[in-house]
Structures are given as structure tokens and as C-alpha cells.
Amino acid sequence: MGEAVAGDVAGAVGERFRKLYGADPEGVWAAPGRVNLIGEHTDYNDGFVMPFALPHTAVAAVSRRGDGVLRLHSADIAADPVELRVADLAPESDRSWTAYPSGVVWALREAGHELTGADIHLASTVPSGAGLSSSAALEVVVALALNDLYSLGLRGWQLARLCQRAENVYVGAPVGIMDQTASACCESGHALFLDTRDLSQRQIPFDLAAEGMRLLVVDTQVKHSHSEGEYGKRRAGCEKGAALLGVDALRDVAYEELGSALDRLADDEEVRRLVKHVVTEDERVERVVSLLESGDTRAIGPVLVEGHVSLRDDFRISCPELDLVVDTALATGALGARMTGGGFGGSAIVLAEESDVDAITKAVEEAFAAASYTAPRVFEAVPAAGARRVG
């Protein structure tokens, strides 16, 4: 959503807060979901990623409390606020939606920040389970609000680290650092070139409309969950590969040395495939950055396709619905397409000439209908602002 829309949502969220808690919130904050342009499953391998923020946001109205009580409410849940005590928060003690915001409170306190409670009301327009970082947006918006209200003085990348720890340890999902950093640090009109080892960043201008192109997000409506086993298995396999190759992380395997590295892994075909994807994906991220900075934006299309093939065949995290989006879009004239996000469902992205968008959208919708799949949700993605105060 743009700033005007964010302000409208802030007003509605603030009004709901007043009805729930009987007083005005001290403020309202927003944090976006994200689309990852290129760089999939590289973040927990200390590699490179290139996300940008979506207009879709999680919004939080928040006030401090001084009695050690944390009250949480979601616009999506028709129930009274959940009441917890901050002193009782413990990892993996909560399996409901409240684990994400309460995990952030736990992580901040574990890091030595004194929090004496809060009243929080949350609403979100980020599609859940679509590979667009709905959980990271919830974490970051709560972290930013508490950072501001308690004057903690933490920067965006520091908040991202704490949110990642909340999801890794408190929620129990082995996610990397990309999603939280994207939500906290992205800028409008730019993609974020992020080195996940040291969190160094470069904002890359990304204005497709100025060049007559569009980027579509196709939400397949196939839901996924990072806390389920397959994501963790891929991460464990990558860590095994790094150990077998004697490196700290797969980021340390140079692209030029990939052939010899794969030869050393000949006895473990699964790990070999995972290593191949990660090393080649890091190279693809660097290639896309180079192309964008040189003004050759259309040339990133084939690189996106390469990334999808690698995720499908080597990392093996695609699904029939994602493959159908990519295949149909390419057959209808798209410049490039690939799955995005953690995999096993979720969304695909399609890079297309503006003049081809309607035909591609129609073709994908018809292909899903012919396959008896749930109708996909298709929308344009325009790089939006990162987390900020909106009220």
C-alpha cells in the first residue's frame, strides 16, 4: 500500500485498538511483506539475496504497559485479546499466531532490553502462506514499535537479527535472515542487494514501469509452512554439504570451483544437488545486480528462469502449480518467471512487457482452471517502503 493507503489502515487499526483496550494507542507502525527477485535458500548459507518490499503490510497499534502484561489481538481472529506475562515467555511454548509477536518480546528481553509489557492490535494485508513473508512482517512491525516506544535505539538490521532469533528459537522455524531484513530495510523503488553474512546492503534502483515492464506475483493459493519438515531438511543438507567441503558455509564455495566441489560429493547425490543450487544461485544474484546496474533490465528474465529450474530440479522445492505458472507465462511471452519464497507452494513471479500482462494473466488463470486447481491470485508488485511509523 502507498503512504496514503497506509494512513487509512493506520486509522482503522487505531480505532479498533481503542475499542479493544479503551484508550488511544501510543502509535501505529507498518512493516511490509516482500518478494524475492533472486537468491532463494541462500540466506541461511551466508549468501546473497535480492528482495524488495511489497505494498502489502502488517500494521500494529501499540501502547506500553508497566505491569509485565502483554496483550495481543489480531484483526483476523474473532476473539478477545490473548493475555500473557512477559516474564513467562519461553521458546516453543506457544504454537498459535501469538508466537510471532510474543517471540519478538522474548528476543528483545533476552538481548537485555527491559520491556514492561504492551497492548498490541495487529492487522495484515500480506497473504499468509504465499511465500511473501507474512510472519516476518508481523515480527518486524512489533519490533519496530517496541524499539520506538521503549527508545531502544536499535537499527533496522539489528531488529531483523532479533526477529530472526525469535522465529528460529521461539517459534521453532529455521528461517534465514532475508525476510526480516527486507521488511525492515527495503526502500521504495529499489531492490535490496543483501549480503547475508555481514548484512551489508546496497539499494538497487528497480523501476520497471519506466522501462515498459511489469512484475507480477502469482499466488498459487497452495499454502506452505516454514516450520514443517522439508524446509529444515534442506537447511540441514546444506550444512552437511558445507561440513563435507570443509567450509563455514556454502557461500565460501567459489562458483569457479563448483565442479571440483561436486566431484567431492559424488557419494551423496542429495547433498550434491543442494550445494549445486546454492552456489549457482549466489552467482545468479550477482549477475542480476550487474545487469540492473548496467541498465540491461530485460536480460534478467532468463536468469530468473535458470533460478526456477535449479529450485525445481536441484533443490526440489517446487510443485505442479508453481511449474504451471512458470511454463504458461513463458509460453505466453513472459521475459522470465520463477517460483519465489521457501517453496512447496506459495507464489511465483513473472517479468513481462506491459503489453503482455493481460494475456499472461488470462493464460495462467485458464491453465489453472483446466487443471482443476484453485484459482490463483495475480497482482502487480511495485517496490515499496520498508518498516516505518504511520500514525
Summary of the structure (lengths in Angstrom):
residues: 391
radius of gyration: 20.8
end to end distance: 14.7
largest distance: 65.5
contacts: 1478
relative contact order: 0.17
helix: 46%
strand: 21%
